[in-house]
């Protein structure tokens, strides 16, 4: 008769090693997104400078909606890309809300003294 004793699955990874590996992959994906944003920004600058140069050098007006529409609308898309990569908290930081609450509370407290 064959040995049918089933052994439990045993891997050599601890939970901490798994969390480190998971954090590494998240960080790697974040870096890829940041690189993608910077490439998008570089292409945005180069293409829009070329478009504006071609229009102006051919006698077109600089301050015209047609000249500035591509940088304007593409810039809006670039802003959304920026917010998607860095998040909306990049403007205020992690503890901005707590600092503001403390500032307003201190200001209000000083009014009553």
VOZA-937942 format. One record per residue (C-alpha): z, y, x; residue number from 0; residue in one letter. Coordinates in steps of 0.2 Angstrom, whole numbers, plus 5000, padded with zeros to 4 digits. Layout:
<lotors>
{w:Z | v:Y | u:X | nr:NUM | rest:A}
...
</lotors>
This chain:
<lotors>
{w:5000 | v:5000 | u:5000 | nr:0 | rest:X}
{w:4996 | v:5018 | u:5006 | nr:1 | rest:X}
{w:5009 | v:5031 | u:5010 | nr:2 | rest:X}
{w:5008 | v:5043 | u:4995 | nr:3 | rest:X}
{w:5022 | v:5054 | u:5001 | nr:4 | rest:X}
{w:5017 | v:5072 | u:4998 | nr:5 | rest:X}
{w:5023 | v:5084 | u:5010 | nr:6 | rest:X}
{w:5026 | v:5102 | u:5005 | nr:7 | rest:X}
{w:5014 | v:5116 | u:5011 | nr:8 | rest:X}
{w:5022 | v:5124 | u:5026 | nr:9 | rest:X}
{w:5013 | v:5138 | u:5035 | nr:10 | rest:X}
{w:5019 | v:5146 | u:5051 | nr:11 | rest:X}
{w:5018 | v:5164 | u:5044 | nr:12 | rest:X}
{w:5034 | v:5172 | u:5039 | nr:13 | rest:X}
{w:5035 | v:5185 | u:5025 | nr:14 | rest:X}
{w:5037 | v:5199 | u:5038 | nr:15 | rest:X}
{w:5021 | v:5193 | u:5048 | nr:16 | rest:X}
{w:5012 | v:5193 | u:5031 | nr:17 | rest:X}
{w:5017 | v:5211 | u:5027 | nr:18 | rest:X}
{w:5012 | v:5217 | u:5044 | nr:19 | rest:X}
{w:4995 | v:5209 | u:5042 | nr:20 | rest:X}
{w:4993 | v:5216 | u:5025 | nr:21 | rest:X}
{w:4998 | v:5233 | u:5032 | nr:22 | rest:X}
{w:4985 | v:5231 | u:5046 | nr:23 | rest:X}
{w:4971 | v:5228 | u:5033 | nr:24 | rest:X}
{w:4976 | v:5243 | u:5022 | nr:25 | rest:X}
{w:4977 | v:5254 | u:5038 | nr:26 | rest:X}
{w:4960 | v:5247 | u:5043 | nr:27 | rest:X}
{w:4952 | v:5251 | u:5026 | nr:28 | rest:X}
{w:4960 | v:5268 | u:5026 | nr:29 | rest:X}
{w:4952 | v:5272 | u:5043 | nr:30 | rest:X}
{w:4935 | v:5266 | u:5037 | nr:31 | rest:X}
{w:4936 | v:5278 | u:5022 | nr:32 | rest:X}
{w:4941 | v:5292 | u:5034 | nr:33 | rest:X}
{w:4926 | v:5289 | u:5045 | nr:34 | rest:X}
{w:4915 | v:5288 | u:5030 | nr:35 | rest:X}
{w:4921 | v:5305 | u:5024 | nr:36 | rest:X}
{w:4918 | v:5313 | u:5041 | nr:37 | rest:X}
{w:4901 | v:5306 | u:5042 | nr:38 | rest:X}
{w:4898 | v:5313 | u:5024 | nr:39 | rest:X}
{w:4904 | v:5330 | u:5030 | nr:40 | rest:X}
{w:4893 | v:5330 | u:5046 | nr:41 | rest:X}
{w:4878 | v:5325 | u:5035 | nr:42 | rest:X}
{w:4882 | v:5339 | u:5023 | nr:43 | rest:X}
{w:4883 | v:5352 | u:5036 | nr:44 | rest:X}
{w:4867 | v:5347 | u:5045 | nr:45 | rest:X}
{w:4856 | v:5345 | u:5030 | nr:46 | rest:X}
{w:4862 | v:5361 | u:5021 | nr:47 | rest:X}
{w:4860 | v:5371 | u:5037 | nr:48 | rest:X}
{w:4842 | v:5365 | u:5038 | nr:49 | rest:X}
{w:4839 | v:5368 | u:5020 | nr:50 | rest:X}
{w:4845 | v:5386 | u:5021 | nr:51 | rest:X}
{w:4836 | v:5389 | u:5038 | nr:52 | rest:X}
{w:4819 | v:5383 | u:5030 | nr:53 | rest:X}
{w:4821 | v:5394 | u:5015 | nr:54 | rest:X}
{w:4826 | v:5409 | u:5024 | nr:55 | rest:X}
{w:4813 | v:5407 | u:5038 | nr:56 | rest:X}
{w:4800 | v:5405 | u:5025 | nr:57 | rest:X}
{w:4804 | v:5422 | u:5017 | nr:58 | rest:X}
{w:4815 | v:5416 | u:5003 | nr:59 | rest:X}
{w:4831 | v:5425 | u:4998 | nr:60 | rest:X}
{w:4847 | v:5419 | u:5005 | nr:61 | rest:X}
{w:4859 | v:5424 | u:4991 | nr:62 | rest:X}
{w:4849 | v:5415 | u:4977 | nr:63 | rest:X}
{w:4855 | v:5401 | u:4966 | nr:64 | rest:X}
{w:4841 | v:5390 | u:4972 | nr:65 | rest:X}
{w:4846 | v:5392 | u:4990 | nr:66 | rest:X}
{w:4864 | v:5389 | u:4987 | nr:67 | rest:X}
{w:4864 | v:5376 | u:4973 | nr:68 | rest:X}
{w:4862 | v:5361 | u:4985 | nr:69 | rest:X}
{w:4877 | v:5366 | u:4996 | nr:70 | rest:X}
{w:4887 | v:5371 | u:4980 | nr:71 | rest:X}
{w:4885 | v:5355 | u:4970 | nr:72 | rest:X}
{w:4885 | v:5344 | u:4985 | nr:73 | rest:X}
{w:4901 | v:5353 | u:4991 | nr:74 | rest:X}
{w:4909 | v:5348 | u:4974 | nr:75 | rest:X}
{w:4905 | v:5330 | u:4977 | nr:76 | rest:X}
{w:4911 | v:5332 | u:4995 | nr:77 | rest:X}
{w:4928 | v:5339 | u:4988 | nr:78 | rest:X}
{w:4930 | v:5324 | u:4977 | nr:79 | rest:X}
{w:4926 | v:5312 | u:4991 | nr:80 | rest:X}
{w:4939 | v:5321 | u:5001 | nr:81 | rest:X}
{w:4952 | v:5319 | u:4987 | nr:82 | rest:X}
{w:4947 | v:5301 | u:4986 | nr:83 | rest:X}
{w:4951 | v:5298 | u:5004 | nr:84 | rest:X}
{w:4965 | v:5309 | u:5008 | nr:85 | rest:X}
{w:4973 | v:5310 | u:4990 | nr:86 | rest:X}
{w:4978 | v:5326 | u:4981 | nr:87 | rest:X}
{w:4995 | v:5326 | u:4990 | nr:88 | rest:X}
{w:4987 | v:5332 | u:5006 | nr:89 | rest:X}
{w:4988 | v:5350 | u:5000 | nr:90 | rest:X}
{w:5007 | v:5349 | u:4996 | nr:91 | rest:X}
{w:5014 | v:5335 | u:5008 | nr:92 | rest:X}
{w:5026 | v:5321 | u:5003 | nr:93 | rest:X}
{w:5041 | v:5331 | u:5000 | nr:94 | rest:X}
{w:5034 | v:5347 | u:4994 | nr:95 | rest:X}
{w:5040 | v:5345 | u:4976 | nr:96 | rest:X}
{w:5058 | v:5342 | u:4982 | nr:97 | rest:X}
{w:5058 | v:5357 | u:4993 | nr:98 | rest:X}
{w:5051 | v:5368 | u:4979 | nr:99 | rest:X}
{w:5064 | v:5362 | u:4967 | nr:100 | rest:X}
{w:5078 | v:5365 | u:4980 | nr:101 | rest:X}
{w:5070 | v:5382 | u:4983 | nr:102 | rest:X}
{w:5070 | v:5387 | u:4965 | nr:103 | rest:X}
{w:5088 | v:5380 | u:4962 | nr:104 | rest:X}
{w:5094 | v:5390 | u:4977 | nr:105 | rest:X}
{w:5086 | v:5406 | u:4971 | nr:106 | rest:X}
{w:5093 | v:5404 | u:4954 | nr:107 | rest:X}
{w:5110 | v:5401 | u:4961 | nr:108 | rest:X}
{w:5109 | v:5416 | u:4972 | nr:109 | rest:X}
{w:5105 | v:5427 | u:4956 | nr:110 | rest:X}
{w:5121 | v:5422 | u:4948 | nr:111 | rest:X}
{w:5132 | v:5426 | u:4963 | nr:112 | rest:X}
</lotors>
